């Protein structure tokens, strides 16, 4: 009968157990840190990519806002002149060229549509948290200002239509179009001589009726006082500069 001998198992001392535990602990810890570092590098890369894209969106918005402000401020100045002319004179005693030129701007139309593709992508994917908290807050504030300006532009559409209807009762569209072409040409290369030549041409009006002029002025005044959007666009432009500063500081 054979006798089976059990292999002799060498007992480990405390130091060996501790070393094994330490090696396992270090491996797990290093793995944890490596994964965190990998996630940090990935998130930082994503944040840099989003920041670069958002900077381009902001620059496009700022160019659009600068043109928007310039156009509406010029329109407001011309409408002020138009109203002063009518406050102090009967329409029949005012050169028709002046009435055409300054009255044209009651129908000034401008719009602002934010380049928000990057913001919407980050918002929908929950990636706004990749940015620093101040930057995120400033971006969300900028987006709220964008919505305010766009909503204000939408609200002005109804009164804009009424202004154009009232203007059509007084001014012949043919001469309005001539004045509008001068305005467009002056955006490219300004020429006071063009304006002076048009004003001196004394184009005929469809009506000198004071009631029609009064109706037009009231609509224009209401539009520019109640719905004029330069205050919104000025605030939006300032906020765009703040966000751009944040992104330039954090993401070169």
C-alpha positions in Angstrom: 0.0 0.0 0.0 1.4 3.3 -1.2 1.6 6.2 1.2 0.9 9.6 -0.4 3.0 12.4 0.9 1.5 15.9 0.8 3.8 18.6 -0.6 5.4 20.7 1.9 3.9 24.3 1.8 6.3 27.0 2.7 4.7 29.4 5.1 5.1 33.1 4.3 6.1 35.5 6.9 4.4 38.9 7.5 7.0 40.8 5.5 6.3 38.7 2.3 2.5 39.2 2.7 3.1 42.9 3.2 5.3 43.1 0.1 2.7 41.3 -2.0 -0.1 43.6 -0.7 2.1 46.6 -1.4 2.7 45.6 -5.0 -1.0 44.9 -5.6 -1.9 48.3 -4.0 0.7 50.1 -6.1 -0.5 48.5 -9.3 -4.1 49.4 -8.6 -3.1 52.9 -7.5 -0.9 53.5 -10.6 -3.7 52.2 -12.8 -6.2 54.6 -11.2 -3.8 57.5 -11.6 -3.0 56.5 -15.2 -6.8 56.4 -16.0 -7.3 59.8 -14.5 -4.4 61.2 -16.4 -5.7 59.7 -19.6 -9.2 61.2 -19.0 -7.6 64.6 -18.1 -5.6 64.7 -21.3 -8.7 63.6 -23.3 -10.9 66.2 -21.7 -8.3 68.9 -22.1 -8.0 68.1 -25.8 -11.8 68.2 -26.2 -11.9 71.6 -24.3 -9.2 73.0 -26.6 -11.0 71.9 -29.7 -14.3 73.3 -28.5 -12.6 76.6 -27.4 -11.0 77.1 -30.8 -14.3 76.5 -32.5 -16.2 78.8 -30.1 -13.6 81.6 -30.6 -14.3 81.5 -34.4 -18.1 81.7 -33.7 -17.6 84.6 -31.3 -15.5 86.5 -33.9 -18.1 86.0 -36.5 -20.8 87.2 -34.1 -18.8 90.3 -33.1 -18.2 91.3 -36.8 -22.0 90.9 -37.3 -22.8 92.9 -34.2 -20.4 95.8 -35.2 -22.2 96.1 -38.5 -25.6 95.8 -36.8 -24.7 98.6 -34.4 -23.2 100.9 -37.0 -26.2 100.5 -39.3 -28.9 101.1 -36.6 -27.1 104.0 -35.0 -26.9 105.7 -38.3 -30.6 105.0 -39.0 -31.5 106.4 -35.5 -29.6 109.6 -36.2 -31.3 110.1 -39.6 -34.7 109.4 -38.1 -34.0 112.0 -35.4 -33.2 114.5 -38.2 -36.4 113.5 -40.0 -38.6 114.1 -36.9 -36.9 117.5 -36.1 -37.6 118.6 -39.7 -41.3 117.8 -39.3 -41.6 119.3 -35.9 -40.5 122.7 -37.1 -41.9 122.8 -40.6 -44.9 121.9 -42.8 -44.1 119.0 -45.1 -44.7 121.3 -48.1 -42.0 123.6 -46.9 -39.3 120.9 -46.6 -37.2 119.9 -49.6 -38.5 116.6 -50.7 -35.0 115.2 -51.1 -34.5 115.6 -47.4 -37.8 114.0 -46.6 -36.9 111.0 -48.8 -33.4 110.6 -47.5 -34.0 110.9 -43.8 -37.5 109.3 -43.9 -36.1 106.2 -45.7 -34.5 105.0 -42.4 -37.8 104.5 -40.7 -37.9 101.2 -42.5 -34.3 100.2 -41.6 -34.1 96.4 -41.3 -31.4 94.5 -39.6 -31.1 91.1 -38.0 -28.7 89.2 -35.9 -28.4 85.4 -35.9 -25.9 84.0 -33.5 -23.3 81.5 -34.7 -24.1 79.1 -31.9 -23.3 75.7 -33.4 -20.4 75.0 -31.0 -22.4 76.2 -27.9 -25.4 74.0 -28.9 -23.2 71.0 -29.5 -21.5 71.4 -26.1 -24.8 72.0 -24.4 -26.5 68.9 -25.9 -23.5 66.7 -25.1 -23.0 68.0 -21.6 -19.5 69.3 -22.5 -19.8 72.8 -21.0 -18.4 71.4 -17.8 -15.1 71.0 -19.6 -14.5 74.7 -19.2 -13.8 76.5 -16.0 -16.8 77.6 -14.1 -16.4 81.3 -14.8 -16.0 80.7 -18.5 -19.2 78.5 -18.5 -21.2 81.1 -16.6 -20.0 83.8 -19.0 -20.9 81.7 -22.1 -24.4 80.9 -20.7 -24.9 84.6 -20.1 -23.8 85.4 -23.6 -26.3 82.9 -25.0 -29.1 84.5 -22.9 -28.2 87.9 -24.4 -28.3 86.4 -27.9 -31.8 85.1 -27.3 -32.9 88.5 -26.0 -31.7 90.3 -29.1 -33.1 87.7 -31.5 -36.5 87.8 -29.7 -36.5 91.6 -29.8 -35.9 91.5 -33.6 -38.8 89.1 -34.0 -41.1 91.3 -32.0 -40.3 94.3 -34.2 -41.4 92.6 -37.4 -45.1 93.5 -37.0 -44.5 97.2 -36.4 -41.8 97.1 -39.2 -44.5 96.0 -41.6 -46.8 98.8 -40.5 -44.0 101.3 -41.0 -43.5 100.2 -44.5 -47.2 100.5 -45.3 -47.3 104.0 -43.9 -44.2 105.0 -45.8 -45.7 103.7 -49.1 -48.5 106.3 -48.7 -46.0 109.2 -48.8 -42.9 108.1 -50.7 -42.7 106.8 -54.3 -40.8 103.4 -54.1 -38.8 104.4 -57.2 -37.0 107.2 -55.3 -36.8 105.1 -52.1 -34.9 102.5 -54.1 -32.6 105.2 -55.5 -31.9 106.4 -51.9 -31.4 102.8 -50.8 -28.9 102.1 -53.5 -26.9 105.1 -52.3 -27.0 103.7 -48.8 -25.7 100.4 -50.0 -22.9 102.0 -52.0 -21.9 104.1 -49.1 -21.4 101.0 -47.0 -18.6 100.0 -49.4 -17.1 103.5 -49.9 -18.8 106.5 -48.3 -19.5 109.5 -50.4 -21.3 112.6 -49.0 -21.5 113.9 -52.6 -23.9 111.0 -53.5 -26.2 112.0 -50.7 -26.1 115.7 -51.5 -26.8 115.0 -55.1 -29.9 112.9 -54.3 -31.2 115.5 -51.8 -30.8 118.3 -54.4 -32.7 116.3 -57.0 -36.0 117.1 -55.3 -37.9 113.9 -56.1 -41.7 114.1 -56.0 -43.7 112.9 -53.1 -47.0 111.0 -53.4 -48.5 113.1 -50.7 -47.9 116.2 -48.4 -50.8 115.2 -46.2 -49.8 116.1 -42.6 -52.0 113.3 -41.2 -50.1 110.7 -43.2 -46.8 112.2 -42.2 -47.9 112.2 -38.6 -49.0 108.6 -38.8 -45.6 107.6 -40.3 -43.7 109.5 -37.7 -45.6 108.0 -34.8 -45.0 104.5 -36.0 -41.3 105.2 -36.6 -41.0 106.8 -33.2 -42.7 103.9 -31.5 -40.4 101.5 -33.3 -37.2 103.2 -32.5 -38.0 104.1 -28.9 -39.7 100.8 -27.9 -38.0 98.3 -30.0 -34.7 99.7 -31.0 -32.1 97.0 -30.3 -28.7 98.8 -30.1 -28.8 98.6 -26.3 -29.1 94.8 -26.5 -26.5 94.5 -29.1 -24.1 96.7 -27.2 -24.5 94.5 -24.1 -24.0 91.4 -26.3 -20.9 92.8 -27.9 -19.4 93.5 -24.4 -20.3 90.0 -23.2 -18.7 88.5 -26.4 -15.5 90.2 -25.5 -15.6 88.8 -22.0 -16.1 85.2 -23.2 -13.4 85.6 -25.8 -11.0 86.9 -23.1 -11.9 83.9 -20.9 -11.1 81.4 -23.8 -7.9 83.2 -24.8 -6.7 83.1 -21.2 -7.4 79.4 -20.6 -6.9 77.9 -24.1 -4.1 79.3 -26.3 
